Amino acid sequence: MCPEANQSAMLFVDGLDISCSVEALKELFAPFGTVLWSRLITDTNGHSFCFGYAQMSTHAESLAAIAGLTGTTIFGKTLRVISSTYSYEELRHNP
């Protein structure tokens, strides 16, 4: 189970490079606080859809990540980071 966290600290990130790993996603968000959980969305063959989710430990950390990462260009792709309405449980149980 994911450590306790404010659901409003769940973030959606779009514009990831196809080669991005879960560890790289965590490292991307780490400068803004504690990353409790992250997930890349993939197809049934494991190929990335170039978006994912990260859960920060506090709402303030999520706001810092949104401000710090939205519009950032990585591997020629521009990131978009927004608050997510999904919970950890919803994302964990739905492929």
C-alpha positions, 0 to 999 in steps of 0.5 A, spaced: 500 500 500 502 507 498 504 511 504 499 515 507 498 522 502 494 527 500 490 525 494 491 532 491 498 531 491 497 526 485 500 528 479 499 527 471 505 528 467 504 528 459 510 529 454 514 523 457 519 520 452 518 513 450 524 511 453 522 514 460 523 509 466 519 509 472 525 510 476 527 516 471 520 519 472 521 519 480 528 522 479 524 527 475 520 529 481 525 528 486 527 535 486 520 538 488 519 533 494 518 526 496 515 522 491 511 516 494 509 513 488 509 513 480 507 509 474 508 509 467 502 508 462 503 502 457 500 498 452 499 490 453 506 490 450 509 494 455 510 500 450 509 507 453 504 512 452 508 517 454 504 519 460 504 517 467 503 519 474 507 521 480 504 522 487 508 527 492 508 527 499 504 533 500 500 538 496 505 544 497 510 539 493 505 537 488 504 545 486 512 546 486 513 540 481 507 543 477 510 550 477 517 547 476 516 542 470 510 544 466 513 547 460 520 544 461 523 540 455 526 534 455 528 529 449 525 535 445 518 534 448 515 539 452 512 536 459 505 538 462 504 536 469 497 537 472 493 535 478 490 528 477 483 526 480 485 519 480 487 516 487 493 511 488 488 505 489 484 507 482 491 507 478 494 501 482 488 496 480 487 499 473 492 497 467 
